Amino acid sequence: MTRLVFFCGHAGTGKTSLAKRLFAPLARASGEPFCLLDKDTLYGSYSSAAMGALAHDPYDRDSPLFLQHLRDPEYRGLIDTARENLELGVSALVVGPLSREVRDRKLFDHAWLGVGPQVALTVVWVHTSEETAHARIVARAHPIDAYKLAHWDEYRQRRFMPSGPQLDGLLLFDNTAPAEADCDALLQRILAGGSAQAPA
């Protein structure tokens, strides 16, 4: 069995930090090879070049132009890269907001992901308050966040907390100030087999 573990959530929630924190413990505890695939690492330079050419703003990741034309292909490439690793027997930790996909439950769909039924799927929704996320984004002072901060009232309308049927199988993780025990508990839930596994 290989594992596909998604760390999803809005900007400033600490998705990448959490995935990196759990990477080595997960590999040790499972005895399985893992790779870490972060959307910003894989596509950050490409997005900068594309948006610089198209909109003269290399750090734009939130305008309608980016969201309508580049967002989905980037996510498809991210998932395709994860799938290639899974086919080689390497489990993947995938980091990206993926908010639409969580809302539409696509990350629980083996067919949509293009992975076999033997792949255990875990979807972690990393969250914190809007105020905490905003403060973290301001503090990290990354140019990629400039559009978001300048249009915060518009951006905040896209923020949501999963509810109702969206919660089925979803692992929620409050990343405001997690204790070691909180991370250990999440690790155990991932090791237990994931949020969803297709029938054999």
N, C-alpha and C positions, 0 to 999 in steps of 0.2 A: 504493500500500500504506500502510495505517495500522498503528500499533503499539499494543499493549496490554501494558504492562510492570507486573508486580506486584512489589512489595517486601514480602515476608512474613517473619514470624518472631515469636518471643516478645517479651514486654515487656522493655525495657532493652537490646535489641540494636542500636538506632540506625537503625531503618528509615527514619524520616522524615529524619534528618540525611543519610543516604546518598542518598536520592532527591533531596533539595534540592541536594546536592553535584554530582550528575550531571545535573541538569535542564538548565542552560544549556549545558554541553558537548555534551549529546546533541542539543539543538535546533540548535546551531551546526553540528555535524558532519553531521547528517542533512538540514539545511535544511527541516525539517518543523515545523509548529506543534504544541505540546504543551500539555497542562494537567496540573496536579498535584491529585490527589484523595486527601485523607487522611481516614480514617474518623473520627478524633477531631475534626477540624475540622468535618466535615460534620454529625456527629451528637452531638458532645460536649454541647452545650447542651440538645438534645432529650433525650438520655439522662438528664441531670441532672434535668430537669423531670419526666420520667416516673418515674424511680426515687425521686425525692423524694416524689412523690404516692403511689406504690405501696408503697414500703418505708421511707419517711422517711429515706432515705440517698441524697442526690443524687450521691454519688461511687461508688456500688456498680456495678461492671462485671464482677464475678466470682461473684456469688452464683448459686445455682440459678435464682432468679426471673429474673434478667437473661439468663442463658445459655439458658434454655428459651423465653423469650417475646420478647426484644428483639434478641438477637444476630443471628439469621438475617435478620429484616427489615432491619436496618441494612446488612448485607452485600449483600442484594439491591438496596437503594437505591443503594449505592455502585457496584455493577456496572451498574445501569441508567443511572446518571449517566455512567459511562464510555462506555457504549454510545451514548448520545445524542451525545456529543462525537465518537465515531468515525464516526457516520453523517454528521456535518458535516465530516468530513475532518480532525479534530483528534485526534492520538494522545494517549494517556493514561498517566500514571504513577500507579498506584494503591497506596496505602500502608495496610496493615492486617495484623493477625496472620494471619488466614485459615488457621490451622493445620489445621482439619478439612478444608478444601478442598484444601490441599496433600496431606494424607494420602490423601484420596479421589481425587486427581488431577482434580478438577473444573475447575481453572484451565487445564487443557490441552484442555478440551472446548468447542469452538466452539459447539455446540448448547446446552449448559448455560449458557454465557455469553450466548447470544443474539446472537453476532456472526458476520459472514460469513467465508467462507474466505479472503478477501483480507487479513484482519487477522492480522498476525504476533504471536504470543503469546510473551512472555518471562516466566518466573517465577523470581525471585531469592529464595532462602532466606537471609536475613541471620541470622547466628548469632554467639554468643560464649558463654563459659562461664557456668554458673549463678551462680558467685560474682561475675563481672564484671557480669552483668545485675542481680543483687541490689544490688550497690554503686551502680550507676547509678540504679536506682529510688529507693534511699534518698537519694542525693545530690540528685536533682531535686526531691524533697519535694513532689510534686504530690498534692493530695487524692484524685485519682482512683485512686491506688495504695494507699490506706489499707487497703481490704478485702483486697487481694492480699497486702500485707505482713503483715497480722494473721493471715492464713490461708495462710502460705507453704508449709507442709508439704502442704496440700491442693492449692494451685496448682501446685506443682512436679511433681505427678503428671501434669499435663497437658502439661508440657514434653516435647518429644521432638526427636530429630535424624532427619531423613528417612534411610531406608535401603532397600536392596533395590530393588524396582520403583518406589518413590517417587522415586528419584534420576533416573529416565529423563527426560532433557531439562531437569532442574532445575539452575539455576545456583547453586552454593553460594558464599557470600561471608562470610569470617571478618572481622567488623567490630570485633575487639578493639582493634587499633591499625594500621589499614591504611595502607600507604605510597601515595604518589601513583601509583606504577606499578601497584599493585593495582587502584585505581579506574580507571585508564586501560585496564587489561586487561578489566575488567568492561564498561566503555563499549564497547570494540571488539566484545565478544561480543554485546551488545545490538544494536549496529549491523549485525552480521553477519546479522541476520534473525530473531532470537528463538529461543526454545527449541522452539517448535512452530508449524507452519503447515499448515493443512488443505490437501489437494490441490485444485487448481483444478477 
